[in-house]
């Protein structure tokens, strides 16, 4: 494997070939070890793995989740897919807008806050949207609650006024134990605060409306999304209602349009000009050939501080598999561990390992060209210079007579630079990561749309909470339960 600085010397057109702009996002893969030979090898592999056919299946609404016999219809929320899926998504979005309009028209009275309850993708996506875009433009204060820990509940409701708060409960099946427990706690909190019709403050978002009806939520306050919309792909659907309330409907539509622009790029661009596919080539090289088991994502913008957490679920739940769709073992390492942090904070916490540690970590820098804060522009200038300098330092390294102060360099990084952070560019960025995840899955031959690995621990916890016999547990787990007195 040639050093990165050697690749730049050997390929005068390297930057122009490996940097691209789509939907207000500039991507630079020139500081990775992808060269023309590697790209050609991965292009051949993508053909062998049927990438074009798999992509066509995704965008036609065919079954791409074979273990559950479903299509993946999150792209229908953005206007792509089978016509019937698009029509259904459009109708559900119109219903969602009608509810948003009713809330804004004070059909529920004066509403100043929303308690959004869910877990996993039911929270991570909407929370990212509100945190990134709603800091100065939020119409309603939204608090997110996912953890079953009572401390999380107390913290979530602390700034809210029960008299002017709606509770949005998001659960695909409306059977998720943590979500239903927090819903019951929210009802109790509303009643304790003097709200006579506590149930009248609940809005349900689910793919199982009959279960929400059985839970006592009126049909007029139930928003539906499709069975083919996975939780980690669901922020585009009715799951995003809290974000639409906080940001305004126009912003939510712009989010969808930004994602649709990236959809069109992914669907119609071929070969190495397809940016999610090119990103997957780099991912596969570092996981398979360089043996990198992690990938670091660092957002040099405080507004994107939740992005690494969002990507953890998207990438690790989708592609953290060991079997192919045909049931045979995967021949390559699958999803690396996604982790990261925020800007210059991370530089003073984990970058020591990135620069001089024994573990090579491909790094992704995400930055925004235009600031949106009230401080001296020098703040943002220094922030961007730090982001770009870190990529340069990781690649170049530095020799020294003192070995402790030497940097080996040749450490890869990618940079994504947004023109500005708004609903359109954020939608395009998230859609890029979705398609990159799908492209990785195709190259590996796995299904990125199921997640059976999350079920066993929850099933055991449920059995124990229902009084199941502990004799089948290991001695360590029995001892922990006894020591905790539960």
N, C-alpha and C positions, 0 to 999 in steps of 0.2 A: 504494500500500500504506500503510494507516494505521499510525501508531505504536502500539506495544503499550499505552502508557499511555492513549492515546485510545480504544482498544478497551475497556479497563476502564471508562472514563467513559461510553462509549456503550452498554455492555451491563451493566446492573446484575446480571444473573443469570449473568454470564460464568463465574465460578468454579464455580457449581453445575452448569452445563451441561458444562464441560470438565474436571471432576474426578470420578473414579469409583473404586470399591473393588471388587476381586474377589480372592478366595482369599487374603486377608491382605495384599494389595498395594494401595496407594493411588496412583493415577495423576493427574497434574495437567498438562494441556495448556493452561492458561489463559495462560501466558506465551509461547505461540506466536501466529502471525498468523492462525490459523484463526478465521474468523468464520462467521456463519450462512450468508452467501452462498457462501463457499468450500465449506463443508461440503455444501450443496445441490448445487453443481456437481460435487463429487467423488462424491456419492451417485448422481447421474445417470450419471456416467462408470462407476461400478462396475456399474450396471445394464447399460449398453451393452457392457461387457467381459465380462458373464456371470459376475459374482462368485458369485452364489447357486448357479448350476449347477456352477461350478468347485469351490466348497466342498463341495457334495453329492458330487461325484465323488471328492474327497479322502477323505471320510468313508465312502463306500460301497465303497472298494477298487477303484474304476475306474482305468483307465490315466490318470495325470496327468503321466507322464514319457514323452511320445510319442517322443522321439528314441531311447529305449532300450526302448520298448514295455512299461513297467512301471507298476504303482501305486506309491505312496509309503506303505509299510507301517509306518513308525515309530510312527504313532498306534495301530496294533494292539497294540504293546507296552504301551499304556496303556488298552486295552480298547475302542477304537473302530476301525471299519473293517469289512471283509467278515468274516462269521462264520468262514470257514475260515482267514483270516489271524489272527484273534484266537485261535482254537484252537491254531494252530501256534505263535504267540508264547507262549501260556500253557504249552504243553508244553516249549518250549525254556527258558522261565524256570524251570520245575520242575526240569529237568535241571541248570540253573545252580545252583539252590538246593541240590540234592543234592550237587553238587561242593563248594559253600561249606560245607555241613554236614560233609562228609567231611574237609575241611581243618581245620575247627574241632575235629573229633573226633580230630585228629592222625593221620589216615590217611597223611599224608605226613611224619609226625614232628612235632617242635616247629617251627612256622613263625612267624618273627618279622618277615619282610620279603618284599616282592614287588617284582620288577623288571618293570615293565610296558613292553613294547616295541611301538611302532606309529608312525604318523605321521599328521598332519592330524587328522581327526575321531576316529581311533582312540586319540588321546592327549589332545587338547584338552578333550573333554568329561569323561572320567574325572578328569583332572588338576584341572579346575575343581571338581568335586564333592569330591574329597579335600581340596583346599586350603581350600575354603570351610567344610566341615563336619567335617573330621577333625582339627583342630588340638588339641583337648582330648579327643576321643572316639575316636580311631583305635585299632582293635584290632591292626592290623598296619601297620608302616611301609611305605609304597609309594613307590618311586622311578620316575619316568617317563623314558623314553628314546625320542627320535624322531630326532634329528640323526645323520647318518652320521659327523659329526666325532668322531674318537677322543677328544677332550677331553670331549665330552658323555658318552661311555661311561665314562671314568674317573671323572668326577664323579658319575654315577648310582650306580655300584657302591661307591663309597668307603665309605659308612656301613653297607653291608649285610654280613652274615655269610653267606658262601656255604653254610655247613652248615645254616642255617635259612631259606634263601631259595627261593621259587618264582619261576619266570620265566613271565610271561603274554605271549604273542606274539599280537598282533591285526593281522590283515590280511584284508580282504574276499576278495581273490582268492588270498591266500597266495603271491603272486608279486612283491610290492612290494620292489624291490631294496634300499632302505635298511633296511627292516624285517628282511629275511632276512639281510643282512650283520650287523646288530646281534644277531640270534638266534645266528648262528654265533659271534660274539664272546662272547656270553653262555655258550654251551656251552664254549668254550675257557676262559673265566674259571672256570667251575665245576670243570672238570677240573684246572686249575692249582691250585685251592684244595683238591684232594683228594677231590672228589665222584666216586665211581666210576661211578654211573649218572646222568650229567649229563642225558641225554635224559629220564630219569624225572622230572625236576624241571620239565619244560616243559608248559604248558597252552596250547593253541591256541584262538583265537576267530576264526571265519571263516565266510564264506558258501560256501566251497569246501572242504568237509571232506576230499574225496578228495585235494586238494593237500597238506593237512596230514598225511594218512596217508603220502603219498609222501615227505614230509620226515622221516618216522620217528617221528611223534608217535602214541602209542597212542590208539585210538578212544575209550577211556574218559576221556581227557583232552582231548577236542575238544568245544568248545561252538560251536553254530551260530547264525547269525542270517540273516535273509532277504535275498534279492537286492534286494528293494524297500526296504531300509533303507540309506539313504545314509550315508556315513561321518560327515558333520557332523550327522546326525540320529540317531546310533547309540547314544548313552550310555544309552538306556533299555533296550537289548537286552543280550545276553550280553557285549557290549563293556564294560559296566559292572561286570564281575565283580570287578575289583580294588577298585572303590569299595565294592561290597557286602562284600568281605572287610574293608576298612578301617573301614567305618562300621557294619556289622552289617546283617542282612537286614531288620530292621524299618524302618530308615532308608531302605533302597532301596525298599521298598514304599511308604513315605510320599512319597518322591520321585515315584513313578509316580502316586500319587493326587493330588498337587498339580498335576501336569501334566494329569491327566484332568479336574480341575476347570476348568482353563483351556480344555481341549478343549471341554467342555460349553458354556462361555461363548461361545467362538468359533463353535461350531456352531449355537447356538440364539438368539443375540442378533442383532438386526437393526439396520440403519442405523448411525447415529452412536453407538448404545449398544454397538456391537461394538468393543471396545477395540483389538484388533490392526488392524482396518480403519481406525479413527480415526487410529491412529498412522501407518498407511500414507498417509492423506490428508496429514498434516503432512510426511511424508517426500517425497511427490510434489510438494507445493507448493514446498518449499525447493530441491529438485533442479531442478524444471522452470521455475518462475516466478521464483524468487529467484536462480537460478544457483549455488547452493551445491554445491560439488563434494566436500565432506567433512562428516562428522558426528562430533562429539566425544562420547565416553562416559566419564564420570568417576565412579568408585565411591568414595563416601565411607564406605568400610568396608574395612579391610585384607583381610578374608576374601574379598572379591570382586575382589581385584586381578587375577585371571586372566580376569575376564569380558570386558574389551575385546578380549583376544586371541581368546577363543572367538567373539565376535561378528564379528570380522574375517573368519574363515572362513565362518561361517554366512551373513553378508550378502553378502560380496564374491564368494565362490565360487558362491553360489546365483544372485545377480542381476547379477553382473558380465558381462553379455552385450550383444551389439549386434544380435542377430537375434531376431525373434519366432518363435513356434512354427511359423508358416507359412513361415519362411525369408526373410521380407522384413525390411528394416532397421527397427529400433525407432525410433519417432517422437520419443521423449523421452530425456533422460539417464536411465540406469538406476541402478545402485547407486552411491551416493557412497562415497568412501574412509572406512571406519570406523577411527577411532583413539581413543586416550584414555589414561587414567592413573588414578592413585589419589589421592583426597582432597587434603589440603593439600600433599602433595608436588607435585602438578601445578600448584597455584596459584603456586608459586614457580619454575615451569619454563616453562609454555606459556600461562598466562592473560593475560600481557601482550598477546599477539596477539589473544586472544578479546575483550578489552575495548577495545583501541585500534588494532588492526591494520586493514588495508584489506580483509581477507577476512572475510566474515560466515560464521560456523560455528554451525549449530544444535547446541546442547549438551544432553546428557542427564545429569542428576544421579541417582545411585542411592544411597540411604541406608537405614539400618536404625534403627528407633525404639529398640529395646532393645539394650543392649550385652551382651557375653558375655565380658568381660575381667576381670582382677583389679585393675584400677587404680581410682583415685578417679573417681567418676561424672562429675566435672568434665571429664575428658578427652573423654568421649563427648558431653557437652553442647556443648563447644566445637567438636567435629567437626561436629555437626549444624548448629550456628549458622553455621559457615563455609559449609556446603553451601547453606543457604537464603539466606545473604547474597550469595553469588556470583550466584545466579539473580536476586535483586533488583537487584544492581548492573548486571548485563548488561542488564536491562530498563530501569531508570530512568536510568542514566548520571548525569553531573554536569557542570554548567557551571563554568567557572573563567575568571578574568581572564588566567590563564596558559594558553595553548593546550596546552602540553605536559601539563598536569594536568587537562585536560578529557576527559570520557568521553561518547561520542556516545549510548550507550544504544540502545534499540530492538533489542537482540540477543536472539534467541529461546532459550528453554530449556524443557525438560520435566523434571519431577521424578517419580521413582518411589520411594515410601517403603514399605518392608516393615515390618510390625509387629515381626517378629523374623526372624532368619535361621536357618531350619531346613530339613529335607529337603522338607517340603511347600511352603513358600514359594519355595524355590529351584527346585523342579520347575515350579511355576506360572510363575515368572519366565522360565525358559528356554523353556517352551512358548509363552508370550506372544511372545517374540522369533521363534520358529519361525513362528507364524501371521502375525505382522507381515511377515515375509519373504515368505511365500506370498501375502499380500494385495497387497504391492507387485508381485509377479510377475504376478498377475492383472490389475492395473491397467495394466501395461506390455505384457501379451500375451506374456510370455516363460516359458520352462520353468525353474523354480528347482531342478530335481532332477538335471540333468546337469552335467558340468564338464569338457568336452573341452579347454578352454583350458589345462589343467595338463599335457597329454600331450606336446606337441611338444618342450619342453625336455628332458623325461625321455627321450624316444625318441632324441634326438640324443646325450645323455650315454651311453645304453646302447650305441648304435652305436659311439661312440668308444671305450668301454671294451672292446668286442669287436674292436677293431682296424680299424674302418672307415677308408677312405681320407679323409684330411683335405683333399684338393684342392678339394672342393666347399665348404669353409668359407671365410668371409671372411678377408682378411689379418689383421685385428685378432685374431680368435679363434685362428688358427694361430700367431700370434706369442705370444699368451699361453700357449698349450700348450707351445710351445718354451721360453719363458722359465721356466716352472715345471718343466721337465724331465720332463714326463709324456707 
